Amino acid sequence: MELSERDQKVLEAVVNDYIKTGEPVGSRVISKRHGLNVSSATIRNVMADLEEMGLLYQPHTSAGRVPTEKGLRFYLDSIAEFKKLESKERALIRRAFQESTRDFKELLRKTSHVLSKFCKQAAVVLWPRLALTRFKHIEFIRIRVRQILVILISRSGLVQHYTLHWDEDISQDELDKFSRYLNELLEDIPLGEVKKRVLNEMHKEKVLFDELYSRALAMTQQVFQAGFENSDIYIEGQINLLNSPEFTDVQRLRRILEAFEDKSRIIRLLDMTLNVSEGVQIILGPEMELKELHEIGLISSPYRRGDTLLGALGVIGPLRMDYSKIIPVVEFTADLLSELLEEPVEE
């Protein structure tokens, strides 16, 4: 879709005023506030054209216009210019992280708290997706009879622990053999391919006649099915949604809060953003697969350790949230978290 410069300025004015006030925007208001040097009548005609294009709509006959989801998307993709965060704000966010511990989980929780505090919206941080990293080392440690601690380390430095309950007792000597065998078999492959590699190996004829290898592979298969594929997400600041006029309707707010309670829905939403691993992404409600969230928007960014993509963080708020303020915060916080992950942390 192509718009003239004047059409774009009118659309931009409507979007910016609507974000600030939450009210329909009239032509006289635009003429007075935005200095377009055209009459109110001309602006009305432009707004009518934008409405025909599906970029604006008029809630009531006598009211001004508000942007549609299509109009908001056009504004975000083609008109809006987002500045980097100012040095003062960057310093405040860095200072907030200085008070956090070096525990990895606490660092992610702190990130959700910082995003919620600075953006005044709900904030989400997705636990690292191990499937996106590569295998480095696995170790089996006998804790007690039929109970084994499994430690998995990825190339990106992430460490996962899982307690495995086995139907027979296995000595530490045998477990050490399991570790050596698997570390050689799985060396440097993507963790998302471990299950496939293990299944292929289990079907090889030599393994069928080797009890040691068979048990090691069966144990690894169980671990990856039950332990290392689980995801988690840190959510903070849902109460901020109460400050948005859009959510004063109790039923509407209840639907959204119920969606937050089912973490798997938010995880699926953030997973969508991992398909594009660079930069800030914006998903508007109607673009989401989750109908309960059609009235909200997500601003997200991936975070990483070194060159390895780990997960995503983001801010969830009403469709008319202040993108110009929130996008720089999300971008800087993702970069800062990636920077902090370069330093040694306690897993």
PEWO-V339247 format. One line per field, one symbol per residue. ss: DSSP state (H for helix, E for strand, C for the rest). phi: phi as a letter, one per 20 degrees, with the letter a starting at -180 (. if undefined). burial: # if it has 24 or more other ideal C-beta (glycine too) atoms within 12 Angstrom, else .. A space follows every 10 residues. Layout:
BEGIN
ss: ???
phi: ???
burial: ???
END
This chain:
BEGIN
ss: CCCCHHHHHH HHHHHHHHHH HCCCECHHHH HHHCCCCCCH HHHHHHHHHH HHCCCEECCC CCCCEEECHH HHHHHHHHHC CCCCCCHHHH HHHHHHHHCC CCEHHHHHHH HHHHHHHHHC CEEEEECCCH HHCEEEEEEE EEEECCEEEE EEEECCCCEE EEEEECCCCC CHHHHHHHHH HHHHHCCCCE HHHHHHHHHH HHCCHHHHCC HHHHHHHHHH HHHHHHCCCC CCEEEECHHH HHHCHHHCCH HHHHHHHHHH HCHHHHHHHH HHHHCCCCCE EEEEHHHCCC HHHCCEEEEE EEEEECCEEE EEEEEEEECC CCHHHHHHHH HHHHHHHHHH HCCCCEC
phi: .dcfffffff ffffffffff dmdgdeffff ffedlelcff ffffffffff fffnecbdgc geefdcfeff ffffffecdf cdefffffff fffgffffee feffffffff fffffffedl cfccceggef feddfcaccd cfebgmcced ddceffnfcc dbedddebec fffffffgff fffffdgmeg ffdfgfffff ffefffffdc fffgffffff fffffedeef dbbdcbngff ffeegfdfff ffffffffff fegfffffff ggfffdedmf ccdehfeefe ffdfdcccdc bfcbcmeefd abcacdbfge feffeegfff ffffffffff ffefcee
burial: ......#### #########. ...####.## #..#.#.... ..##.##..# #.#.###... ...####### ######..## .#..#...#. ..#..##..# ...##.#### ########## ########## ########## .#.....### ########## .#.#.#...# ....#..##. ###.##..## #..##.##.. ##........ .##.###### ####..##.. ########.# #..#.##... .##.###.## ....###### ####.....# #####.##.# .######### #####..### ########## ########## ########.# #...#.#
END
